[in-house]
Amino acid sequence: MPTVGLVGVGLIGRAWANVFSRAGWNVKCWDANAEATANAPKLVAQSLQDLAVHGLVDDPEAAARRIAPVGTLAEAVTGVDLVQESGPETIEAKIAIWQQLDAAAAPETILASSSSAIVASRFTEALKGRHRCLIAHPVNPPHVVPVVELSPAPWTDPAVVKRARSIYESIGQVPMELKKEIDGFILNRMQAVLLAEAFRLVSEGYCSAEDLDKTIAHGLGLRWSFMGPFETIEMNAPGGIPDYCARFGGAWASLAGRPYEPDVLGPENVARVMASWGGTPSAEDIAKKSRWRDERLAALAAHKKAQKAYNG
Ligand SMILES: NC(=O)c1ccc[n+]([C@@H]2O[C@H](COP(=O)([O-])OP(=O)(O)OC[C@H]3O[C@@H](n4cnc5c(N)ncnc54)[C@H](O)[C@@H]3O)[C@@H](O)[C@H]2O)c1
C-alpha cells in the first residue's frame, strides 16, 4: 500500500489527506500545531462523507481509517513514497521545514511542496537531496479541483518529475508541468491578470463588482470548466488559432493593453503557440467539435439550473 507523509495539515494538508486516502493510500499526518494534527482525521472524515453524497468516494469510512496522525515530522516522512508539505507560505518557513524533510526522509522519497507562489529553487538549493524536490501546487480545494502544477527546480531529476506526475495521475488529480520556474506558476499568474483587470474595471467605474462577477460565472467561466483558452479560441474561427489571431489578434492586443507588447497575439507568438499546440484541425473537425462543446455547455447549463443559489 503506498503511503504519503503530510507535513502541515491546515486547510490544504487536510484536503490532500482526503485526496490520497480516497485513492487507497495510507496517510500519515503531522503539523507543528499538535491540535491541528489531532483534529485532522475527524475533519477529513467529514469531507470524505460530503464527497460520498455526490458519489465521489466509494467507501468514506475505509478511506478515513487510512489516515493516521503521528507525533513527529520524522515519523511522518519515514517509510513513505511521497511527502507533501503544506506549511506556511513564507520563505523562512519553507527553508526551515525543508531542511528537516531532506534530513529525515529516505533518499528515494519524493518531496513535494504545495506552495502557491514560491519556486522550489528558493528553498531547496542547499539540500543534499535537492534532486528529489519539486513543487506540486494544488488549487483549493484539491479534493474537488484536480489540477496540480508540477514545478521542478533546475536541479530536480526529470525521473522524479515523471514519477510525481504518475502518482498524482494515479490518485485522480490532473498534473500539468512547468518547463522552467516562474513565480506564481501558471494558474496564479493567469488569475493575477484577470483579478488586476477586474479591480481596474470596477475601480474606474465601468461596471459594478457584482456585474463583473456575472461575466465570469455566467460567461467566460462556463467554457473554462472544460476547455482552456487555446481550445476555446480554436473553435471560434474556421481556421483555428492562427485564423482566429489573424482576425481578432490586433483587437485583443489593444484590449490587453498594459502590460503587454502590442504584438502579443501577432504571427511570431502564434507560431510559437502552434509549435506547442500541434496542428490546426480541419474546418469540418472544428464544426464537429463545436457541437461537442455546445452539448457540454447544455449539460452544464442544466446542472447549474438544478443547483440552489447560496443564500447564507
Ligand atoms: N489556501 C489556499 O488556497 C492554497 C491553495 C494552494 C496552495 N496553498 C499552499 O499550501 C500551503 C498551506 O496553506 P494553507 O492554506 O493550508 O495554510 P494553513 O494556515 O491552513 O495551514 C498551514 C499549517 O502549517 C502548520 N505549520 C506551521 N509551521 C509548521 C511547521 N514548521 N511544520 C509543519 N507545519 C507547520 C500550521 O500549524 C498550519 O496548520 C501554503 O504553502 C500555501 O501557499 C494554499
The ligand as an SDF file (V2000), in Angstrom:
LIG
                    3D

 44 48  0  0  0  0  0  0  0  0999 V2000
   -5.1880   28.1700    0.9270 N   0  0  0  0  0  0  0  0  0  0  0  0
   -5.0950   28.0520   -0.3950 C   0  0  0  0  0  0  0  0  0  0  0  0
   -5.9890   28.4590   -1.1640 O   0  0  0  0  0  0  0  0  0  0  0  0
   -3.9010   27.3570   -1.0090 C   0  0  0  0  0  0  0  0  0  0  0  0
   -4.0020   26.8320   -2.3080 C   0  0  0  0  0  0  0  0  0  0  0  0
   -2.9090   26.1570   -2.8550 C   0  0  0  0  0  0  0  0  0  0  0  0
   -1.7230   26.0380   -2.1320 C   0  0  0  0  0  0  0  0  0  0  0  0
   -1.6530   26.5810   -0.8870 N   0  0  0  0  0  0  0  0  0  0  0  0
   -0.3770   26.4430   -0.1610 C   0  0  0  0  0  0  0  0  0  0  0  0
   -0.4890   25.3940    0.7870 O   0  0  0  0  0  0  0  0  0  0  0  0
    0.3260   25.6970    1.9070 C   0  0  0  0  0  0  0  0  0  0  0  0
   -0.5410   25.6670    3.1630 C   0  0  0  0  0  0  0  0  0  0  0  0
   -1.5680   26.6190    3.0490 O   0  0  0  0  0  0  0  0  0  0  0  0
   -2.9160   26.5070    3.9050 P   0  0  0  0  0  0  0  0  0  0  0  0
   -3.9080   27.3780    3.2300 O   0  0  0  0  0  0  0  0  0  0  0  0
   -3.2490   25.0930    4.1570 O   0  0  0  0  0  0  0  0  0  0  0  0
   -2.4590   27.2080    5.2670 O   0  0  0  0  0  0  0  0  0  0  0  0
   -2.9530   26.8820    6.7460 P   0  0  0  0  0  0  0  0  0  0  0  0
   -2.5440   28.0430    7.5650 O   0  0  0  0  0  0  0  0  0  0  0  0
   -4.3810   26.4580    6.7510 O   0  0  0  0  0  0  0  0  0  0  0  0
   -2.0620   25.6150    7.1480 O   0  0  0  0  0  0  0  0  0  0  0  0
   -0.6980   25.6860    7.3960 C   0  0  0  0  0  0  0  0  0  0  0  0
   -0.3900   24.6910    8.5020 C   0  0  0  0  0  0  0  0  0  0  0  0
    1.0210   24.6170    8.6710 O   0  0  0  0  0  0  0  0  0  0  0  0
    1.2420   24.4190   10.0490 C   0  0  0  0  0  0  0  0  0  0  0  0
    2.6330   24.7100   10.3640 N   0  0  0  0  0  0  0  0  0  0  0  0
    3.1870   25.8620   10.7940 C   0  0  0  0  0  0  0  0  0  0  0  0
    4.5400   25.7010   10.9270 N   0  0  0  0  0  0  0  0  0  0  0  0
    4.8010   24.4230   10.5680 C   0  0  0  0  0  0  0  0  0  0  0  0
    5.9810   23.6560   10.5140 C   0  0  0  0  0  0  0  0  0  0  0  0
    7.1730   24.1840   10.8350 N   0  0  0  0  0  0  0  0  0  0  0  0
    5.8890   22.3730   10.1230 N   0  0  0  0  0  0  0  0  0  0  0  0
    4.7090   21.8320    9.7980 C   0  0  0  0  0  0  0  0  0  0  0  0
    3.5470   22.5120    9.8190 N   0  0  0  0  0  0  0  0  0  0  0  0
    3.6040   23.7990   10.2040 C   0  0  0  0  0  0  0  0  0  0  0  0
    0.2340   25.3030   10.7460 C   0  0  0  0  0  0  0  0  0  0  0  0
    0.0240   24.8890   12.1040 O   0  0  0  0  0  0  0  0  0  0  0  0
   -0.9910   25.0790    9.8600 C   0  0  0  0  0  0  0  0  0  0  0  0
   -1.8100   24.0230   10.3410 O   0  0  0  0  0  0  0  0  0  0  0  0
    0.9910   27.0480    1.6490 C   0  0  0  0  0  0  0  0  0  0  0  0
    2.2530   26.8660    1.0960 O   0  0  0  0  0  0  0  0  0  0  0  0
    0.0380   27.6660    0.6310 C   0  0  0  0  0  0  0  0  0  0  0  0
    0.6670   28.6050   -0.2130 O   0  0  0  0  0  0  0  0  0  0  0  0
   -2.7050   27.2220   -0.2880 C   0  0  0  0  0  0  0  0  0  0  0  0
  1  2  1  0
  2  3  2  0
  2  4  1  0
  4  5  1  0
  4 44  2  0
  5  6  2  0
  6  7  1  0
  7  8  2  0
  8  9  1  0
  8 44  1  0
  9 10  1  0
  9 42  1  0
 10 11  1  0
 11 12  1  0
 11 40  1  0
 12 13  1  0
 13 14  1  0
 14 15  2  0
 14 16  1  0
 14 17  1  0
 17 18  1  0
 18 19  2  0
 18 20  1  0
 18 21  1  0
 21 22  1  0
 22 23  1  0
 23 24  1  0
 23 38  1  0
 24 25  1  0
 25 26  1  0
 25 36  1  0
 26 27  1  0
 26 35  1  0
 27 28  2  0
 28 29  1  0
 29 30  1  0
 29 35  2  0
 30 31  1  0
 30 32  2  0
 32 33  1  0
 33 34  2  0
 34 35  1  0
 36 37  1  0
 36 38  1  0
 38 39  1  0
 40 41  1  0
 40 42  1  0
 42 43  1  0
M  CHG  2   8   1  16  -1
M  END
$$$$
